[in-house]
Amino acid sequence: MDEPAEEGAYRQVLEAYPDDATAPKNRSLILENRGEFAEAAGMLEHALSTPNQTRVQYLNLIEVLLRQGLADSAQVVQ
């Protein structure tokens, strides 16, 4: 599957299952690879707001914040 189709599939999953934590995490990886760090952080924050959050999502959010030069924000991720 190409990247735009893959991202579209994750959007559809999020529309149908807003509490899904995997789709926003995976979509954040696509966004991060394109250098869209703020959008990737938003997806990870969404994933962390679901009941199915994981430690990996916290680590990914910290990484994205650091890549944006937001070390202070990365230090307070909880």
DSSP file (Angstrom, degrees, kcal/mol; ACC not computed):
  #  RESIDUE AA STRUCTURE BP1 BP2  ACC     N-H-->O    O-->H-N    N-H-->O    O-->H-N    TCO  KAPPA ALPHA  PHI   PSI    X-CA   Y-CA   Z-CA
    1    1 A M              0   0    0      0, 0.0     2,-0.1     0, 0.0     0, 0.0   0.000 360.0 360.0 360.0 135.3    0.0    0.0    0.0
    2    2 A D     >  -     0   0    0      1,-0.1     4,-2.7     4,-0.0     5,-0.2  -0.352 360.0-103.0 -77.9 164.3    1.4    3.4   -0.9
    3    3 A E  H  > S+     0   0    0      1,-0.2     4,-2.8     2,-0.2     5,-0.2   0.887 117.9  48.7 -59.0 -46.7    1.8    6.1    1.8
    4    4 A P  H  > S+     0   0    0      0, 0.0     4,-2.2     0, 0.0    -1,-0.2   0.907 114.6  46.6 -61.6 -38.6   -1.3    8.3    0.9
    5    5 A A  H  > S+     0   0    0      2,-0.2     4,-2.2     1,-0.2    -2,-0.2   0.905 112.8  50.0 -67.5 -39.9   -3.5    5.2    0.8
    6    6 A E  H  X S+     0   0    0     -4,-2.7     4,-2.0     2,-0.2    -1,-0.2   0.923 111.3  48.0 -63.8 -44.4   -2.1    3.9    4.1
    7    7 A E  H  X S+     0   0    0     -4,-2.8     4,-2.0     1,-0.2    -1,-0.2   0.900 110.7  52.3 -63.8 -39.6   -2.6    7.3    5.8
    8    8 A G  H  X S+     0   0    0     -4,-2.2     4,-2.2    -5,-0.2    -1,-0.2   0.879 106.7  53.3 -62.3 -38.4   -6.2    7.4    4.4
    9    9 A A  H  X S+     0   0    0     -4,-2.2     4,-2.2     1,-0.2    -1,-0.2   0.905 107.9  50.1 -64.1 -41.0   -6.8    3.9    5.8
   10   10 A Y  H  X S+     0   0    0     -4,-2.0     4,-2.3     1,-0.2    -1,-0.2   0.883 108.5  53.1 -65.3 -36.8   -5.7    5.1    9.3
   11   11 A R  H  X S+     0   0    0     -4,-2.0     4,-2.1     2,-0.2    -1,-0.2   0.914 108.2  50.4 -62.4 -42.0   -8.0    8.1    9.0
   12   12 A Q  H  X S+     0   0    0     -4,-2.2     4,-2.3     1,-0.2     5,-0.2   0.907 109.3  50.9 -63.2 -41.5  -10.9    5.8    8.2
   13   13 A V  H  X S+     0   0    0     -4,-2.2     4,-3.2     1,-0.2    -1,-0.2   0.924 110.0  50.5 -61.1 -43.5  -10.1    3.7   11.3
   14   14 A L  H  < S+     0   0    0     -4,-2.3    -1,-0.2     1,-0.2    -2,-0.2   0.865 109.9  50.0 -64.2 -36.3  -10.0    6.8   13.5
   15   15 A E  H  < S+     0   0    0     -4,-2.1    -1,-0.2     1,-0.2    -2,-0.2   0.915 118.8  37.7 -67.0 -41.5  -13.4    7.9   12.2
   16   16 A A  H  < S+     0   0    0     -4,-2.3    -2,-0.2     1,-0.2    -1,-0.2   0.836 132.5  25.8 -78.3 -33.5  -15.0    4.5   12.8
   17   17 A Y    ><  +     0   0    0     -4,-3.2     3,-2.2    -5,-0.2    -1,-0.2  -0.681  64.3 174.6-132.9  77.4  -13.1    3.8   16.1
   18   18 A P  T 3  S+     0   0    0      0, 0.0    -1,-0.1     0, 0.0    -4,-0.1   0.713  80.7  57.1 -61.9 -20.2  -12.1    7.1   17.8
   19   19 A D  T 3  S+     0   0    0     31,-0.1    33,-0.4    32,-0.0     2,-0.3   0.402  77.2 118.5 -90.8   3.7  -10.7    5.2   20.8
   20   20 A D    <   -     0   0    0     -3,-2.2    -3,-0.0    -7,-0.2    30,-0.0  -0.527  43.4-171.4 -69.0 132.3   -8.3    3.1   18.8
   21   21 A A  S  > S+     0   0    0     -2,-0.3     4,-1.1     2,-0.1    -1,-0.2   0.660  75.0  61.7 -98.8 -19.3   -4.8    3.8   19.9
   22   22 A T  H  > S+     0   0    0      2,-0.2     4,-2.8     1,-0.2     5,-0.2   0.916  97.2  55.1 -76.6 -43.4   -2.9    2.0   17.1
   23   23 A A  H  > S+     0   0    0      1,-0.2     4,-2.8     2,-0.2     5,-0.2   0.919 109.6  45.5 -60.3 -46.3   -4.1    3.9   14.1
   24   24 A P  H  > S+     0   0    0      0, 0.0     4,-2.1     0, 0.0    -1,-0.2   0.881 113.1  51.5 -66.7 -32.9   -3.0    7.4   15.4
   25   25 A K  H  X S+     0   0    0     -4,-1.1     4,-1.3     2,-0.2    -2,-0.2   0.944 113.4  44.1 -64.3 -46.0    0.3    5.9   16.5
   26   26 A N  H  X S+     0   0    0     -4,-2.8     4,-1.4     1,-0.2     3,-0.2   0.897 113.0  50.8 -66.7 -39.8    0.9    4.4   13.0
   27   27 A R  H  X S+     0   0    0     -4,-2.8     4,-2.3    -5,-0.2    -1,-0.2   0.875 104.9  58.6 -64.6 -35.1   -0.3    7.6   11.3
   28   28 A S  H  X S+     0   0    0     -4,-2.1     4,-2.8     1,-0.2    -1,-0.2   0.853 101.0  55.7 -62.4 -33.4    2.1    9.6   13.4
   29   29 A L  H  X S+     0   0    0     -4,-1.3     4,-2.3    -3,-0.2    -1,-0.2   0.902 107.5  48.4 -65.7 -40.1    5.0    7.5   12.0
   30   30 A I  H  X S+     0   0    0     -4,-1.4     4,-1.2     2,-0.2    -2,-0.2   0.943 114.0  46.5 -62.3 -47.7    4.0    8.5    8.5
   31   31 A L  H  <>S+     0   0    0     -4,-2.3     5,-2.7     1,-0.2     3,-0.4   0.903 111.6  51.0 -62.4 -42.1    3.7   12.1    9.4
   32   32 A E  H ><5S+     0   0    0     -4,-2.8     3,-1.6     1,-0.2    -1,-0.2   0.910 106.2  54.7 -62.9 -42.2    7.1   12.0   11.3
   33   33 A N  H 3<5S+     0   0    0     -4,-2.3    -1,-0.2     1,-0.3    -2,-0.2   0.788 108.3  50.2 -62.4 -27.0    8.8   10.5    8.3
   34   34 A R  T 3<5S-     0   0    0     -4,-1.2    -1,-0.3    -3,-0.4    -2,-0.2   0.442 120.8-109.8 -88.6  -1.0    7.5   13.4    6.2
   35   35 A G  T < 5S+     0   0    0     -3,-1.6     2,-1.5    -4,-0.3     3,-0.2   0.624  77.1 135.3  82.6  13.1    8.8   15.9    8.7
   36   36 A E     >< +     0   0    0     -5,-2.7     4,-2.2     1,-0.2    -1,-0.1  -0.552  20.8 159.5 -92.7  69.7    5.3   16.9    9.8
   37   37 A F  H  >  +     0   0    0     -2,-1.5     4,-2.7     1,-0.2    -1,-0.2   0.856  65.3  52.9 -67.9 -39.4    6.3   16.8   13.5
   38   38 A A  H  > S+     0   0    0     -3,-0.2     4,-1.9     2,-0.2    -1,-0.2   0.919 112.8  45.7 -63.6 -41.8    3.5   18.9   14.9
   39   39 A E  H  > S+     0   0    0      2,-0.2     4,-2.0     1,-0.2    -2,-0.2   0.894 112.0  52.0 -67.0 -39.1    0.9   16.8   13.2
   40   40 A A  H  X S+     0   0    0     -4,-2.2     4,-2.2     1,-0.2    -2,-0.2   0.911 108.3  51.3 -62.4 -42.3    2.6   13.6   14.4
   41   41 A A  H  X S+     0   0    0     -4,-2.7     4,-2.6     1,-0.2    -1,-0.2   0.899 107.7  53.4 -61.6 -40.2    2.6   14.9   18.0
   42   42 A G  H  X S+     0   0    0     -4,-1.9     4,-2.0     1,-0.2    -1,-0.2   0.893 108.1  49.5 -61.5 -40.4   -1.1   15.6   17.7
   43   43 A M  H  X S+     0   0    0     -4,-2.0     4,-2.4     2,-0.2    -1,-0.2   0.905 111.9  48.4 -65.3 -40.8   -1.8   12.1   16.6
   44   44 A L  H  X S+     0   0    0     -4,-2.2     4,-2.4     2,-0.2    -2,-0.2   0.883 108.8  52.8 -68.5 -37.3    0.3   10.7   19.5
   45   45 A E  H  X S+     0   0    0     -4,-2.6     4,-0.7     2,-0.2    -1,-0.2   0.888 109.4  50.4 -63.3 -37.2   -1.5   13.0   21.9
   46   46 A H  H >< S+     0   0    0     -4,-2.0     3,-1.1     2,-0.2     4,-0.4   0.942 109.5  50.3 -63.0 -46.8   -4.8   11.5   20.6
   47   47 A A  H >< S+     0   0    0     -4,-2.4     3,-1.2     1,-0.3    -2,-0.2   0.889 109.2  52.0 -58.2 -39.4   -3.5    8.0   21.0
   48   48 A L  H 3< S+     0   0    0     -4,-2.4    -1,-0.3     1,-0.3    -2,-0.2   0.640 101.5  61.3 -74.7 -13.1   -2.5    8.8   24.6
   49   49 A S  T << S+     0   0    0     -3,-1.1    -1,-0.3    -4,-0.7    -2,-0.2   0.509  90.6  88.4 -88.0  -4.5   -6.0   10.1   25.3
   50   50 A T  S X  S-     0   0    0     -3,-1.2     3,-0.9    -4,-0.4   -31,-0.1  -0.481  89.1-115.9 -89.8 163.1   -7.5    6.7   24.6
   51   51 A P  T 3  S+     0   0    0      0, 0.0    -1,-0.1     0, 0.0   -31,-0.1   0.630 111.1  62.4 -70.1 -10.9   -8.0    3.9   27.1
   52   52 A N  T 3  S+     0   0    0    -33,-0.4   -31,-0.1    -5,-0.2    -3,-0.1  -0.015  72.3 147.6-106.5  29.4   -5.6    1.8   25.1
   53   53 A Q    <   -     0   0    0     -3,-0.9     2,-0.3    -5,-0.2    -5,-0.1  -0.221  27.6-160.5 -65.3 155.2   -2.4    3.9   25.5
   54   54 A T     >  -     0   0    0    -33,-0.1     4,-1.2     1,-0.1     3,-0.3  -0.883  31.9-112.7-132.8 164.3    1.0    2.3   25.6
   55   55 A R  H  > S+     0   0    0     -2,-0.3     4,-2.4     1,-0.2     5,-0.2   0.846 114.6  63.1 -64.3 -34.1    4.5    3.2   26.8
   56   56 A V  H  > S+     0   0    0      1,-0.2     4,-2.8     2,-0.2    -1,-0.2   0.890  99.4  53.9 -59.4 -38.9    5.7    3.2   23.2
   57   57 A Q  H  > S+     0   0    0     -3,-0.3     4,-2.3     2,-0.2    -1,-0.2   0.889 107.6  50.5 -64.6 -38.1    3.3    6.0   22.4
   58   58 A Y  H  X S+     0   0    0     -4,-1.2     4,-2.4     2,-0.2    -2,-0.2   0.936 112.0  47.3 -62.2 -46.0    4.8    8.1   25.2
   59   59 A L  H  X S+     0   0    0     -4,-2.4     4,-2.4     1,-0.2    -2,-0.2   0.904 111.2  51.1 -63.2 -41.2    8.3    7.4   23.9
   60   60 A N  H  X S+     0   0    0     -4,-2.8     4,-2.5     2,-0.2    -1,-0.2   0.905 109.6  50.4 -62.7 -41.1    7.3    8.3   20.3
   61   61 A L  H  X S+     0   0    0     -4,-2.3     4,-2.6     2,-0.2    -2,-0.2   0.922 109.7  50.4 -63.4 -43.5    5.7   11.6   21.5
   62   62 A I  H  X S+     0   0    0     -4,-2.4     4,-2.4     1,-0.2    -1,-0.2   0.922 111.1  49.6 -59.1 -44.2    8.9   12.4   23.4
   63   63 A E  H  X S+     0   0    0     -4,-2.4     4,-2.4     2,-0.2    -2,-0.2   0.925 111.1  48.3 -61.2 -45.7   11.0   11.7   20.3
   64   64 A V  H  X S+     0   0    0     -4,-2.5     4,-1.0     1,-0.2    -1,-0.2   0.907 111.9  49.6 -63.6 -41.8    8.7   13.9   18.1
   65   65 A L  H  <>S+     0   0    0     -4,-2.6     5,-2.8     1,-0.2     3,-0.5   0.911 111.0  49.5 -63.7 -41.6    8.9   16.7   20.6
   66   66 A L  H ><5S+     0   0    0     -4,-2.4     3,-1.6     1,-0.2    -2,-0.2   0.892 106.5  55.7 -64.1 -39.2   12.7   16.5   20.7
   67   67 A R  H 3<5S+     0   0    0     -4,-2.4    -1,-0.2     1,-0.3    -2,-0.2   0.742 106.6  51.9 -66.0 -21.6   12.9   16.5   16.9
   68   68 A Q  T 3<5S-     0   0    0     -4,-1.0    -1,-0.3    -3,-0.5    -2,-0.2   0.472 121.6-109.8 -88.5  -3.5   10.9   19.8   17.0
   69   69 A G  T < 5S+     0   0    0     -3,-1.6     2,-0.7    -4,-0.3     3,-0.2   0.715  78.9 132.7  81.5  21.3   13.4   21.2   19.5
   70   70 A L     >< +     0   0    0     -5,-2.8     4,-2.3     1,-0.2     5,-0.2  -0.458  13.5 151.0-104.3  59.3   10.8   21.2   22.3
   71   71 A A  H  > S+     0   0    0     -2,-0.7     4,-1.9     1,-0.2    -1,-0.2   0.867  70.9  55.2 -60.0 -39.0   13.0   19.6   25.0
   72   72 A D  H  > S+     0   0    0     -3,-0.2     4,-0.7     1,-0.2    -1,-0.2   0.914 110.4  45.6 -62.2 -42.0   11.1   21.3   27.8
   73   73 A S  H >4 S+     0   0    0      1,-0.2     3,-0.8     2,-0.2    -1,-0.2   0.887 110.3  54.5 -66.8 -38.5    7.8   19.9   26.5
   74   74 A A  H >< S+     0   0    0     -4,-2.3     3,-1.1     1,-0.2    -1,-0.2   0.843 102.0  58.9 -64.5 -33.1    9.4   16.4   26.1
   75   75 A Q  H 3< S+     0   0    0     -4,-1.9    -1,-0.2     1,-0.2    -2,-0.2   0.732 106.7  46.7 -69.6 -21.7   10.6   16.4   29.7
   76   76 A V  T << S+     0   0    0     -3,-0.8    -1,-0.2    -4,-0.7     2,-0.2   0.281  75.6 132.3-106.6  11.2    7.0   16.8   31.1
   77   77 A V    <         0   0    0     -3,-1.1    -3,-0.0    -4,-0.2   -19,-0.0  -0.470 360.0 360.0 -64.5 127.1    5.3   14.1   29.0
   78   78 A Q              0   0    0     -2,-0.2    -1,-0.2   -20,-0.0   -20,-0.1   0.309 360.0 360.0-134.6 360.0    3.2   12.0   31.3
